[in-house]
Amino acid sequence: MRKRSAIAVAVLMPCVAYLVVVFFTERVFFDTRVPPGRENRAALAIRDNVTPFQKWGSKISTVGYLRRYYDQSWYFTQSNSDGQRQAFVDRLNKALEAYPQVDLIVLAHTNKVLHWVTYLPAERRAHLHLVYNTGCHNLPQAPEWLRLGAKAYVGHPGKSASSVFYFYFLRRWVRGETLRPAVDESNRLMRLRFGQAQPFSLGHLNAAKLMYESEAVCNGDSGLRVEDCAL
């Protein structure tokens, strides 16, 4: 009897652990195939000067995906408000010259990375593919990013909890989901998590208000996919 109970517990525990992970975070993606055209795409990400824990969290949530799903990728971490600017711009310039498709991930509070890119040659900026910006109140940058050459821009309207959206969004985007459905599903899951967290916040979290400030908006080509260069 004890042996059967032990076997039952051993079988059930992984299932329970999986359900707990899914409830609090996200389902496991078992299909990790790299979409076609990897050799034609590169990506850059930059993290602003935040706490060491935030820097660590952003890096481990990003670097693995970029290394697997892009031919080349670079990750920059700032130590002050203008740190890594020249290194970032130089590397972006070279990536845009070498690759027909370059994705840009800006993991920063309200920022001016847009202005850094303005000075790059127009023919190279035309290789910008997706620009995703976590910065609070940076959604209005969309027309300028599109004018500079980006095919699509995703940003947040207010004082956002963009890190929650980003957790769901990046893993969908790199696996080849179309941009609009990936944004919509990530917004849906973010709304769900805010709602789950509100009862435990002792009145400090207003899920509806936070969602209003945080909901990501897609501008430009909503049909974009990470594998566009292979199509």
Secondary structure, 3 states (H helix, E strand, C coil): CHHHHHHHHHHHHHHHHHHHHHHHCCCCCCCCCCCCCHHHEEEEEEECCCCHHHHHHHHHCCHHHHHHHCCEEEEEECCCCCCCHHHHHHHHHHHHHHCCEEEEEEECCCCCHHHHHCCCCHHHHCCEEEEEECCCCCHHHHHHHHHHCCCEEEECCCCCCHHHHHHHHHHHHHCCCCHHHHHHHHHHHHHHHHHHHHHHCCCCCCHHHHHHHHCCEEEECCCCCCCHHHC
